[in-house]
Amino acid sequence: PRLRNEVPLVSATGFPDFTNFVRGFVEVLDYVMVEKDRVEVLQVGALPDRETASRHTALPSPVFPSDHLAVMVDVTLR
């Protein structure tokens, strides 16, 4: 069976380059999905660039305590 969702969801944070950065695997695994007609995105938390994330080879590191980055978004309901 095919998984379906009738609610029109969008990524509130857009599509960053990555949210998981480990040796041999750099991908977006973490999203904040919102119903596009009911939520307005006010601001999105900054994520590090590849150079910053790789400064200590991979995540977790002394700067980022998890292999997943914190995906943050400030929203208001419409």
N, CA, C and O atoms as a Maestro MAE file, in Angstrom:
{
 s_m_m2io_version
 :::
 2.0.0
}

f_m_ct {
 s_m_title
 :::
 protein
 m_atom[312] {
  # First column is atom index #
  i_m_mmod_type
  r_m_x_coord
  r_m_y_coord
  r_m_z_coord
  i_m_residue_number
  s_m_chain_name
  s_m_pdb_residue_name
  s_m_pdb_atom_name
  i_m_atomic_number
  :::
  1 25 0.831 -1.199 0.000 1 A "PRO " " N  " 7
  2 3 0.000 0.000 0.000 1 A "PRO " " CA " 6
  3 2 0.872 1.258 0.000 1 A "PRO " " C  " 6
  4 15 1.992 1.264 0.511 1 A "PRO " " O  " 8
  5 25 0.341 2.282 -0.567 2 A "ARG " " N  " 7
  6 3 1.042 3.556 -0.673 2 A "ARG " " CA " 6
  7 2 0.650 4.464 0.489 2 A "ARG " " C  " 6
  8 15 -0.529 4.602 0.814 2 A "ARG " " O  " 8
  9 25 1.656 5.079 1.109 3 A "LEU " " N  " 7
  10 3 1.409 6.009 2.203 3 A "LEU " " CA " 6
  11 2 0.947 7.338 1.625 3 A "LEU " " C  " 6
  12 15 1.608 7.893 0.747 3 A "LEU " " O  " 8
  13 25 -0.174 7.853 2.105 4 A "ARG " " N  " 7
  14 3 -0.720 9.101 1.583 4 A "ARG " " CA " 6
  15 2 -1.073 10.031 2.726 4 A "ARG " " C  " 6
  16 15 -1.395 9.606 3.836 4 A "ARG " " O  " 8
  17 25 -1.000 11.315 2.415 5 A "ASN " " N  " 7
  18 3 -1.369 12.341 3.379 5 A "ASN " " CA " 6
  19 2 -2.118 13.419 2.620 5 A "ASN " " C  " 6
  20 15 -1.588 13.991 1.667 5 A "ASN " " O  " 8
  21 25 -3.324 13.695 3.026 6 A "GLU " " N  " 7
  22 3 -4.145 14.694 2.339 6 A "GLU " " CA " 6
  23 2 -3.868 16.116 2.814 6 A "GLU " " C  " 6
  24 15 -4.326 17.075 2.191 6 A "GLU " " O  " 8
  25 25 -3.126 16.264 3.907 7 A "VAL " " N  " 7
  26 3 -2.805 17.587 4.434 7 A "VAL " " CA " 6
  27 2 -1.621 18.145 3.641 7 A "VAL " " C  " 6
  28 15 -0.596 17.476 3.511 7 A "VAL " " O  " 8
  29 25 -1.753 19.375 3.105 8 A "PRO " " N  " 7
  30 3 -0.674 19.961 2.290 8 A "PRO " " CA " 6
  31 2 0.497 20.454 3.153 8 A "PRO " " C  " 6
  32 15 0.515 21.612 3.572 8 A "PRO " " O  " 8
  33 25 1.459 19.589 3.414 9 A "LEU " " N  " 7
  34 3 2.593 19.931 4.257 9 A "LEU " " CA " 6
  35 2 3.775 20.434 3.433 9 A "LEU " " C  " 6
  36 15 4.003 19.993 2.307 9 A "LEU " " O  " 8
  37 25 4.517 21.364 4.024 10 A "VAL " " N  " 7
  38 3 5.747 21.869 3.412 10 A "VAL " " CA " 6
  39 2 6.823 21.924 4.491 10 A "VAL " " C  " 6
  40 15 6.520 21.930 5.684 10 A "VAL " " O  " 8
  41 25 8.063 21.965 4.066 11 A "SER " " N  " 7
  42 3 9.176 22.080 5.000 11 A "SER " " CA " 6
  43 2 9.280 23.537 5.441 11 A "SER " " C  " 6
  44 15 9.496 24.426 4.617 11 A "SER " " O  " 8
  45 25 9.127 23.780 6.739 12 A "ALA " " N  " 7
  46 3 9.180 25.149 7.266 12 A "ALA " " CA " 6
  47 2 10.581 25.733 7.191 12 A "ALA " " C  " 6
  48 15 10.749 26.953 7.208 12 A "ALA " " O  " 8
  49 25 11.575 24.880 7.107 13 A "THR " " N  " 7
  50 3 12.963 25.346 7.091 13 A "THR " " CA " 6
  51 2 13.552 25.382 5.688 13 A "THR " " C  " 6
  52 15 14.739 25.666 5.527 13 A "THR " " O  " 8
  53 25 12.749 25.102 4.678 14 A "GLY " " N  " 7
  54 3 13.302 24.996 3.338 14 A "GLY " " CA " 6
  55 2 14.059 23.689 3.227 14 A "GLY " " C  " 6
  56 15 13.686 22.697 3.853 14 A "GLY " " O  " 8
  57 25 15.115 23.680 2.437 15 A "PHE " " N  " 7
  58 3 15.878 22.457 2.241 15 A "PHE " " CA " 6
  59 2 17.362 22.748 2.439 15 A "PHE " " C  " 6
  60 15 18.066 23.102 1.494 15 A "PHE " " O  " 8
  61 25 17.831 22.594 3.686 16 A "PRO " " N  " 7
  62 3 19.243 22.859 3.965 16 A "PRO " " CA " 6
  63 2 20.139 21.836 3.269 16 A "PRO " " C  " 6
  64 15 19.655 20.821 2.768 16 A "PRO " " O  " 8
  65 25 21.438 22.103 3.241 17 A "ASP " " N  " 7
  66 3 22.394 21.183 2.632 17 A "ASP " " CA " 6
  67 2 22.481 19.875 3.409 17 A "ASP " " C  " 6
  68 15 22.646 18.810 2.814 17 A "ASP " " O  " 8
  69 25 22.371 19.948 4.730 18 A "PHE " " N  " 7
  70 3 22.454 18.739 5.553 18 A "PHE " " CA " 6
  71 2 21.930 19.041 6.950 18 A "PHE " " C  " 6
  72 15 21.933 20.188 7.396 18 A "PHE " " O  " 8
  73 25 21.482 17.998 7.627 19 A "THR " " N  " 7
  74 3 21.167 18.073 9.052 19 A "THR " " CA " 6
  75 2 21.879 16.953 9.805 19 A "THR " " C  " 6
  76 15 21.873 16.933 11.036 19 A "THR " " O  " 8
  77 25 22.484 16.034 9.085 20 A "ASN " " N  " 7
  78 3 23.261 14.942 9.644 20 A "ASN " " CA " 6
  79 2 24.601 14.922 8.923 20 A "ASN " " C  " 6
  80 15 24.648 14.894 7.693 20 A "ASN " " O  " 8
  81 25 25.697 14.936 9.693 21 A "PHE " " N  " 7
  82 3 27.031 15.046 9.097 21 A "PHE " " CA " 6
  83 2 27.972 14.101 9.822 21 A "PHE " " C  " 6
  84 15 28.561 14.450 10.844 21 A "PHE " " O  " 8
  85 25 28.106 12.901 9.278 22 A "VAL " " N  " 7
  86 3 29.033 11.918 9.841 22 A "VAL " " CA " 6
  87 2 29.962 11.458 8.725 22 A "VAL " " C  " 6
  88 15 29.700 11.694 7.545 22 A "VAL " " O  " 8
  89 25 31.026 10.814 9.103 23 A "ARG " " N  " 7
  90 3 32.001 10.367 8.110 23 A "ARG " " CA " 6
  91 2 31.321 9.449 7.090 23 A "ARG " " C  " 6
  92 15 30.772 8.410 7.457 23 A "ARG " " O  " 8
  93 25 31.357 9.827 5.829 24 A "GLY " " N  " 7
  94 3 30.788 9.011 4.763 24 A "GLY " " CA " 6
  95 2 29.303 9.206 4.526 24 A "GLY " " C  " 6
  96 15 28.737 8.556 3.647 24 A "GLY " " O  " 8
  97 25 28.646 10.091 5.294 25 A "PHE " " N  " 7
  98 3 27.211 10.293 5.119 25 A "PHE " " CA " 6
  99 2 26.849 11.716 5.522 25 A "PHE " " C  " 6
  100 15 26.957 12.086 6.692 25 A "PHE " " O  " 8
  101 25 26.424 12.504 4.555 26 A "VAL " " N  " 7
  102 3 26.014 13.890 4.785 26 A "VAL " " CA " 6
  103 2 24.679 14.077 4.068 26 A "VAL " " C  " 6
  104 15 24.637 14.133 2.839 26 A "VAL " " O  " 8
  105 25 23.595 14.173 4.826 27 A "GLU " " N  " 7
  106 3 22.259 14.249 4.234 27 A "GLU " " CA " 6
  107 2 21.309 15.055 5.114 27 A "GLU " " C  " 6
  108 15 21.620 15.370 6.263 27 A "GLU " " O  " 8
  109 25 20.163 15.376 4.563 28 A "VAL " " N  " 7
  110 3 19.071 15.990 5.322 28 A "VAL " " CA " 6
  111 2 18.168 14.859 5.822 28 A "VAL " " C  " 6
  112 15 17.546 14.150 5.031 28 A "VAL " " O  " 8
  113 25 18.109 14.705 7.132 29 A "LEU " " N  " 7
  114 3 17.256 13.688 7.752 29 A "LEU " " CA " 6
  115 2 16.186 14.296 8.648 29 A "LEU " " C  " 6
  116 15 15.235 13.619 9.040 29 A "LEU " " O  " 8
  117 25 16.344 15.569 8.966 30 A "ASP " " N  " 7
  118 3 15.465 16.203 9.949 30 A "ASP " " CA " 6
  119 2 14.692 17.355 9.304 30 A "ASP " " C  " 6
  120 15 15.266 18.210 8.630 30 A "ASP " " O  " 8
  121 25 13.408 17.353 9.524 31 A "TYR " " N  " 7
  122 3 12.530 18.363 8.931 31 A "TYR " " CA " 6
  123 2 11.565 18.892 9.983 31 A "TYR " " C  " 6
  124 15 11.289 18.221 10.977 31 A "TYR " " O  " 8
  125 25 11.056 20.093 9.758 32 A "VAL " " N  " 7
  126 3 9.916 20.616 10.500 32 A "VAL " " CA " 6
  127 2 8.850 20.840 9.441 32 A "VAL " " C  " 6
  128 15 8.925 21.783 8.654 32 A "VAL " " O  " 8
  129 25 7.863 19.964 9.433 33 A "MET " " N  " 7
  130 3 6.807 20.045 8.432 33 A "MET " " CA " 6
  131 2 5.613 20.804 9.015 33 A "MET " " C  " 6
  132 15 5.224 20.583 10.162 33 A "MET " " O  " 8
  133 25 5.041 21.695 8.213 34 A "VAL " " N  " 7
  134 3 3.895 22.487 8.657 34 A "VAL " " CA " 6
  135 2 2.827 22.476 7.577 34 A "VAL " " C  " 6
  136 15 3.105 22.237 6.402 34 A "VAL " " O  " 8
  137 25 1.622 22.736 7.997 35 A "GLU " " N  " 7
  138 3 0.513 22.869 7.053 35 A "GLU " " CA " 6
  139 2 0.604 24.265 6.438 35 A "GLU " " C  " 6
  140 15 0.417 25.262 7.136 35 A "GLU " " O  " 8
  141 25 0.886 24.340 5.156 36 A "LYS " " N  " 7
  142 3 1.267 25.609 4.532 36 A "LYS " " CA " 6
  143 2 0.204 26.696 4.608 36 A "LYS " " C  " 6
  144 15 0.555 27.876 4.620 36 A "LYS " " O  " 8
  145 25 -1.064 26.354 4.658 37 A "ASP " " N  " 7
  146 3 -2.108 27.373 4.707 37 A "ASP " " CA " 6
  147 2 -2.439 27.823 6.126 37 A "ASP " " C  " 6
  148 15 -3.194 28.777 6.306 37 A "ASP " " O  " 8
  149 25 -1.882 27.147 7.144 38 A "ARG " " N  " 7
  150 3 -2.245 27.469 8.522 38 A "ARG " " CA " 6
  151 2 -1.095 28.012 9.348 38 A "ARG " " C  " 6
  152 15 -1.297 28.470 10.473 38 A "ARG " " O  " 8
  153 25 0.116 27.965 8.794 39 A "VAL " " N  " 7
  154 3 1.297 28.377 9.559 39 A "VAL " " CA " 6
  155 2 2.129 29.340 8.727 39 A "VAL " " C  " 6
  156 15 2.366 29.113 7.541 39 A "VAL " " O  " 8
  157 25 2.564 30.408 9.361 40 A "GLU " " N  " 7
  158 3 3.473 31.354 8.709 40 A "GLU " " CA " 6
  159 2 4.837 31.241 9.379 40 A "GLU " " C  " 6
  160 15 4.949 31.319 10.602 40 A "GLU " " O  " 8
  161 25 5.860 31.058 8.572 41 A "VAL " " N  " 7
  162 3 7.218 30.959 9.095 41 A "VAL " " CA " 6
  163 2 7.753 32.370 9.311 41 A "VAL " " C  " 6
  164 15 7.778 33.179 8.383 41 A "VAL " " O  " 8
  165 25 8.183 32.662 10.542 42 A "LEU " " N  " 7
  166 3 8.718 33.978 10.853 42 A "LEU " " CA " 6
  167 2 10.234 34.026 10.674 42 A "LEU " " C  " 6
  168 15 10.774 34.994 10.140 42 A "LEU " " O  " 8
  169 25 10.911 32.973 11.126 43 A "GLN " " N  " 7
  170 3 12.362 32.901 10.919 43 A "GLN " " CA " 6
  171 2 12.825 31.468 11.104 43 A "GLN " " C  " 6
  172 15 12.177 30.662 11.772 43 A "GLN " " O  " 8
  173 25 13.963 31.174 10.495 44 A "VAL " " N  " 7
  174 3 14.549 29.835 10.550 44 A "VAL " " CA " 6
  175 2 15.907 29.943 11.223 44 A "VAL " " C  " 6
  176 15 16.695 30.831 10.899 44 A "VAL " " O  " 8
  177 25 16.180 29.050 12.152 45 A "GLY " " N  " 7
  178 3 17.469 29.035 12.840 45 A "GLY " " CA " 6
  179 2 18.600 28.711 11.881 45 A "GLY " " C  " 6
  180 15 18.445 27.888 10.978 45 A "GLY " " O  " 8
  181 25 19.728 29.359 12.079 46 A "ALA " " N  " 7
  182 3 20.886 29.165 11.203 46 A "ALA " " CA " 6
  183 2 21.511 27.794 11.440 46 A "ALA " " C  " 6
  184 15 21.585 27.313 12.571 46 A "ALA " " O  " 8
  185 25 21.952 27.186 10.360 47 A "LEU " " N  " 7
  186 3 22.686 25.930 10.421 47 A "LEU " " CA " 6
  187 2 24.107 26.179 9.947 47 A "LEU " " C  " 6
  188 15 24.339 27.077 9.138 47 A "LEU " " O  " 8
  189 25 25.057 25.401 10.434 48 A "PRO " " N  " 7
  190 3 26.440 25.606 10.004 48 A "PRO " " CA " 6
  191 2 26.648 25.181 8.555 48 A "PRO " " C  " 6
  192 15 25.889 24.376 8.018 48 A "PRO " " O  " 8
  193 25 27.675 25.727 7.937 49 A "ASP " " N  " 7
  194 3 28.038 25.291 6.591 49 A "ASP " " CA " 6
  195 2 28.939 24.064 6.700 49 A "ASP " " C  " 6
  196 15 29.336 23.681 7.801 49 A "ASP " " O  " 8
  197 25 29.260 23.453 5.574 50 A "ARG " " N  " 7
  198 3 30.070 22.226 5.565 50 A "ARG " " CA " 6
  199 2 31.448 22.439 6.177 50 A "ARG " " C  " 6
  200 15 31.962 21.569 6.879 50 A "ARG " " O  " 8
  201 25 32.036 23.583 5.914 51 A "GLU " " N  " 7
  202 3 33.372 23.865 6.453 51 A "GLU " " CA " 6
  203 2 33.340 23.859 7.987 51 A "GLU " " C  " 6
  204 15 34.206 23.265 8.629 51 A "GLU " " O  " 8
  205 25 32.354 24.512 8.556 52 A "THR " " N  " 7
  206 3 32.227 24.560 10.019 52 A "THR " " CA " 6
  207 2 31.937 23.175 10.595 52 A "THR " " C  " 6
  208 15 32.533 22.784 11.598 52 A "THR " " O  " 8
  209 25 31.032 22.441 9.972 53 A "ALA " " N  " 7
  210 3 30.670 21.113 10.467 53 A "ALA " " CA " 6
  211 2 31.828 20.132 10.373 53 A "ALA " " C  " 6
  212 15 31.937 19.228 11.201 53 A "ALA " " O  " 8
  213 25 32.690 20.294 9.382 54 A "SER " " N  " 7
  214 3 33.787 19.349 9.185 54 A "SER " " CA " 6
  215 2 35.073 19.769 9.899 54 A "SER " " C  " 6
  216 15 36.085 19.073 9.807 54 A "SER " " O  " 8
  217 25 35.044 20.878 10.596 55 A "ARG " " N  " 7
  218 3 36.234 21.368 11.298 55 A "ARG " " CA " 6
  219 2 36.813 20.319 12.252 55 A "ARG " " C  " 6
  220 15 38.028 20.253 12.436 55 A "ARG " " O  " 8
  221 25 35.957 19.508 12.852 56 A "HIS " " N  " 7
  222 3 36.397 18.438 13.751 56 A "HIS " " CA " 6
  223 2 36.099 17.077 13.122 56 A "HIS " " C  " 6
  224 15 35.761 16.128 13.829 56 A "HIS " " O  " 8
  225 25 36.219 16.980 11.820 57 A "THR " " N  " 7
  226 3 36.007 15.785 10.997 57 A "THR " " CA " 6
  227 2 34.540 15.490 10.752 57 A "THR " " C  " 6
  228 15 34.122 15.402 9.597 57 A "THR " " O  " 8
  229 25 33.747 15.336 11.799 58 A "ALA " " N  " 7
  230 3 32.337 14.983 11.637 58 A "ALA " " CA " 6
  231 2 31.595 15.366 12.911 58 A "ALA " " C  " 6
  232 15 32.184 15.903 13.849 58 A "ALA " " O  " 8
  233 25 30.322 15.088 12.931 59 A "LEU " " N  " 7
  234 3 29.506 15.308 14.116 59 A "LEU " " CA " 6
  235 2 29.240 13.962 14.782 59 A "LEU " " C  " 6
  236 15 29.145 12.955 14.081 59 A "LEU " " O  " 8
  237 25 29.119 13.905 16.086 60 A "PRO " " N  " 7
  238 3 29.231 14.985 17.049 60 A "PRO " " CA " 6
  239 2 30.668 15.476 17.174 60 A "PRO " " C  " 6
  240 15 31.623 14.797 16.797 60 A "PRO " " O  " 8
  241 25 30.783 16.683 17.718 61 A "SER " " N  " 7
  242 3 32.082 17.329 17.877 61 A "SER " " CA " 6
  243 2 32.058 18.173 19.150 61 A "SER " " C  " 6
  244 15 31.027 18.247 19.818 61 A "SER " " O  " 8
  245 25 33.168 18.804 19.492 62 A "PRO " " N  " 7
  246 3 33.155 19.701 20.656 62 A "PRO " " CA " 6
  247 2 32.185 20.883 20.502 62 A "PRO " " C  " 6
  248 15 31.747 21.464 21.495 62 A "PRO " " O  " 8
  249 25 31.860 21.228 19.268 63 A "VAL " " N  " 7
  250 3 30.962 22.355 19.011 63 A "VAL " " CA " 6
  251 2 29.506 21.911 18.890 63 A "VAL " " C  " 6
  252 15 28.601 22.595 19.367 63 A "VAL " " O  " 8
  253 25 29.285 20.763 18.250 64 A "PHE " " N  " 7
  254 3 27.936 20.234 18.021 64 A "PHE " " CA " 6
  255 2 27.825 18.879 18.716 64 A "PHE " " C  " 6
  256 15 28.456 17.919 18.274 64 A "PHE " " O  " 8
  257 25 27.038 18.771 19.796 65 A "PRO " " N  " 7
  258 3 27.037 17.578 20.626 65 A "PRO " " CA " 6
  259 2 26.267 16.370 20.072 65 A "PRO " " C  " 6
  260 15 26.196 15.334 20.732 65 A "PRO " " O  " 8
  261 25 25.703 16.489 18.895 66 A "SER " " N  " 7
  262 3 24.957 15.381 18.306 66 A "SER " " CA " 6
  263 2 25.336 15.237 16.839 66 A "SER " " C  " 6
  264 15 25.850 16.177 16.232 66 A "SER " " O  " 8
  265 25 25.086 14.065 16.268 67 A "ASP " " N  " 7
  266 3 25.325 13.911 14.840 67 A "ASP " " CA " 6
  267 2 24.182 14.501 14.012 67 A "ASP " " C  " 6
  268 15 24.280 14.590 12.788 67 A "ASP " " O  " 8
  269 25 23.098 14.903 14.682 68 A "HIS " " N  " 7
  270 3 21.993 15.610 14.037 68 A "HIS " " CA " 6
  271 2 22.016 17.062 14.512 68 A "HIS " " C  " 6
  272 15 22.187 17.329 15.702 68 A "HIS " " O  " 8
  273 25 21.845 17.984 13.592 69 A "LEU " " N  " 7
  274 3 21.799 19.399 13.958 69 A "LEU " " CA " 6
  275 2 20.405 19.774 14.454 69 A "LEU " " C  " 6
  276 15 19.409 19.191 14.026 69 A "LEU " " O  " 8
  277 25 20.344 20.731 15.341 70 A "ALA " " N  " 7
  278 3 19.056 21.219 15.823 70 A "ALA " " CA " 6
  279 2 18.403 22.055 14.726 70 A "ALA " " C  " 6
  280 15 18.945 23.077 14.305 70 A "ALA " " O  " 8
  281 25 17.247 21.615 14.275 71 A "VAL " " N  " 7
  282 3 16.494 22.320 13.247 71 A "VAL " " CA " 6
  283 2 15.448 23.156 13.960 71 A "VAL " " C  " 6
  284 15 14.536 22.620 14.589 71 A "VAL " " O  " 8
  285 25 15.583 24.480 13.860 72 A "MET " " N  " 7
  286 3 14.705 25.374 14.614 72 A "MET " " CA " 6
  287 2 13.950 26.312 13.675 72 A "MET " " C  " 6
  288 15 14.486 26.780 12.671 72 A "MET " " O  " 8
  289 25 12.710 26.570 14.025 73 A "VAL " " N  " 7
  290 3 11.901 27.488 13.224 73 A "VAL " " CA " 6
  291 2 10.903 28.194 14.142 73 A "VAL " " C  " 6
  292 15 10.305 27.583 15.028 73 A "VAL " " O  " 8
  293 25 10.743 29.473 13.907 74 A "ASP " " N  " 7
  294 3 9.786 30.291 14.660 74 A "ASP " " CA " 6
  295 2 8.575 30.495 13.751 74 A "ASP " " C  " 6
  296 15 8.705 31.005 12.639 74 A "ASP " " O  " 8
  297 25 7.394 30.091 14.232 75 A "VAL " " N  " 7
  298 3 6.194 30.170 13.396 75 A "VAL " " CA " 6
  299 2 5.065 30.878 14.155 75 A "VAL " " C  " 6
  300 15 5.102 31.034 15.375 75 A "VAL " " O  " 8
  301 25 4.084 31.289 13.395 76 A "THR " " N  " 7
  302 3 2.842 31.798 13.979 76 A "THR " " CA " 6
  303 2 1.691 31.140 13.223 76 A "THR " " C  " 6
  304 15 1.797 30.824 12.038 76 A "THR " " O  " 8
  305 25 0.590 30.946 13.944 77 A "LEU " " N  " 7
  306 3 -0.593 30.344 13.313 77 A "LEU " " CA " 6
  307 2 -1.392 31.423 12.608 77 A "LEU " " C  " 6
  308 15 -1.513 32.544 13.101 77 A "LEU " " O  " 8
  309 25 -1.921 31.085 11.483 78 A "ARG " " N  " 7
  310 3 -2.760 32.030 10.724 78 A "ARG " " CA " 6
  311 2 -4.194 31.931 11.145 78 A "ARG " " C  " 6
  312 15 -5.043 32.649 10.616 78 A "ARG " " O  " 8
  :::
 }
 m_bond[311] {
  # First column is bond index #
  i_m_from
  i_m_to
  i_m_order
  :::
  1 1 2 1
  2 2 3 1
  3 3 4 2
  4 3 5 1
  5 5 6 1
  6 6 7 1
  7 7 8 2
  8 7 9 1
  9 9 10 1
  10 10 11 1
  11 11 12 2
  12 11 13 1
  13 13 14 1
  14 14 15 1
  15 15 16 2
  16 15 17 1
  17 17 18 1
  18 18 19 1
  19 19 20 2
  20 19 21 1
  21 21 22 1
  22 22 23 1
  23 23 24 2
  24 23 25 1
  25 25 26 1
  26 26 27 1
  27 27 28 2
  28 27 29 1
  29 29 30 1
  30 30 31 1
  31 31 32 2
  32 31 33 1
  33 33 34 1
  34 34 35 1
  35 35 36 2
  36 35 37 1
  37 37 38 1
  38 38 39 1
  39 39 40 2
  40 39 41 1
  41 41 42 1
  42 42 43 1
  43 43 44 2
  44 43 45 1
  45 45 46 1
  46 46 47 1
  47 47 48 2
  48 47 49 1
  49 49 50 1
  50 50 51 1
  51 51 52 2
  52 51 53 1
  53 53 54 1
  54 54 55 1
  55 55 56 2
  56 55 57 1
  57 57 58 1
  58 58 59 1
  59 59 60 2
  60 59 61 1
  61 61 62 1
  62 62 63 1
  63 63 64 2
  64 63 65 1
  65 65 66 1
  66 66 67 1
  67 67 68 2
  68 67 69 1
  69 69 70 1
  70 70 71 1
  71 71 72 2
  72 71 73 1
  73 73 74 1
  74 74 75 1
  75 75 76 2
  76 75 77 1
  77 77 78 1
  78 78 79 1
  79 79 80 2
  80 79 81 1
  81 81 82 1
  82 82 83 1
  83 83 84 2
  84 83 85 1
  85 85 86 1
  86 86 87 1
  87 87 88 2
  88 87 89 1
  89 89 90 1
  90 90 91 1
  91 91 92 2
  92 91 93 1
  93 93 94 1
  94 94 95 1
  95 95 96 2
  96 95 97 1
  97 97 98 1
  98 98 99 1
  99 99 100 2
  100 99 101 1
  101 101 102 1
  102 102 103 1
  103 103 104 2
  104 103 105 1
  105 105 106 1
  106 106 107 1
  107 107 108 2
  108 107 109 1
  109 109 110 1
  110 110 111 1
  111 111 112 2
  112 111 113 1
  113 113 114 1
  114 114 115 1
  115 115 116 2
  116 115 117 1
  117 117 118 1
  118 118 119 1
  119 119 120 2
  120 119 121 1
  121 121 122 1
  122 122 123 1
  123 123 124 2
  124 123 125 1
  125 125 126 1
  126 126 127 1
  127 127 128 2
  128 127 129 1
  129 129 130 1
  130 130 131 1
  131 131 132 2
  132 131 133 1
  133 133 134 1
  134 134 135 1
  135 135 136 2
  136 135 137 1
  137 137 138 1
  138 138 139 1
  139 139 140 2
  140 139 141 1
  141 141 142 1
  142 142 143 1
  143 143 144 2
  144 143 145 1
  145 145 146 1
  146 146 147 1
  147 147 148 2
  148 147 149 1
  149 149 150 1
  150 150 151 1
  151 151 152 2
  152 151 153 1
  153 153 154 1
  154 154 155 1
  155 155 156 2
  156 155 157 1
  157 157 158 1
  158 158 159 1
  159 159 160 2
  160 159 161 1
  161 161 162 1
  162 162 163 1
  163 163 164 2
  164 163 165 1
  165 165 166 1
  166 166 167 1
  167 167 168 2
  168 167 169 1
  169 169 170 1
  170 170 171 1
  171 171 172 2
  172 171 173 1
  173 173 174 1
  174 174 175 1
  175 175 176 2
  176 175 177 1
  177 177 178 1
  178 178 179 1
  179 179 180 2
  180 179 181 1
  181 181 182 1
  182 182 183 1
  183 183 184 2
  184 183 185 1
  185 185 186 1
  186 186 187 1
  187 187 188 2
  188 187 189 1
  189 189 190 1
  190 190 191 1
  191 191 192 2
  192 191 193 1
  193 193 194 1
  194 194 195 1
  195 195 196 2
  196 195 197 1
  197 197 198 1
  198 198 199 1
  199 199 200 2
  200 199 201 1
  201 201 202 1
  202 202 203 1
  203 203 204 2
  204 203 205 1
  205 205 206 1
  206 206 207 1
  207 207 208 2
  208 207 209 1
  209 209 210 1
  210 210 211 1
  211 211 212 2
  212 211 213 1
  213 213 214 1
  214 214 215 1
  215 215 216 2
  216 215 217 1
  217 217 218 1
  218 218 219 1
  219 219 220 2
  220 219 221 1
  221 221 222 1
  222 222 223 1
  223 223 224 2
  224 223 225 1
  225 225 226 1
  226 226 227 1
  227 227 228 2
  228 227 229 1
  229 229 230 1
  230 230 231 1
  231 231 232 2
  232 231 233 1
  233 233 234 1
  234 234 235 1
  235 235 236 2
  236 235 237 1
  237 237 238 1
  238 238 239 1
  239 239 240 2
  240 239 241 1
  241 241 242 1
  242 242 243 1
  243 243 244 2
  244 243 245 1
  245 245 246 1
  246 246 247 1
  247 247 248 2
  248 247 249 1
  249 249 250 1
  250 250 251 1
  251 251 252 2
  252 251 253 1
  253 253 254 1
  254 254 255 1
  255 255 256 2
  256 255 257 1
  257 257 258 1
  258 258 259 1
  259 259 260 2
  260 259 261 1
  261 261 262 1
  262 262 263 1
  263 263 264 2
  264 263 265 1
  265 265 266 1
  266 266 267 1
  267 267 268 2
  268 267 269 1
  269 269 270 1
  270 270 271 1
  271 271 272 2
  272 271 273 1
  273 273 274 1
  274 274 275 1
  275 275 276 2
  276 275 277 1
  277 277 278 1
  278 278 279 1
  279 279 280 2
  280 279 281 1
  281 281 282 1
  282 282 283 1
  283 283 284 2
  284 283 285 1
  285 285 286 1
  286 286 287 1
  287 287 288 2
  288 287 289 1
  289 289 290 1
  290 290 291 1
  291 291 292 2
  292 291 293 1
  293 293 294 1
  294 294 295 1
  295 295 296 2
  296 295 297 1
  297 297 298 1
  298 298 299 1
  299 299 300 2
  300 299 301 1
  301 301 302 1
  302 302 303 1
  303 303 304 2
  304 303 305 1
  305 305 306 1
  306 306 307 1
  307 307 308 2
  308 307 309 1
  309 309 310 1
  310 310 311 1
  311 311 312 2
  :::
 }
}
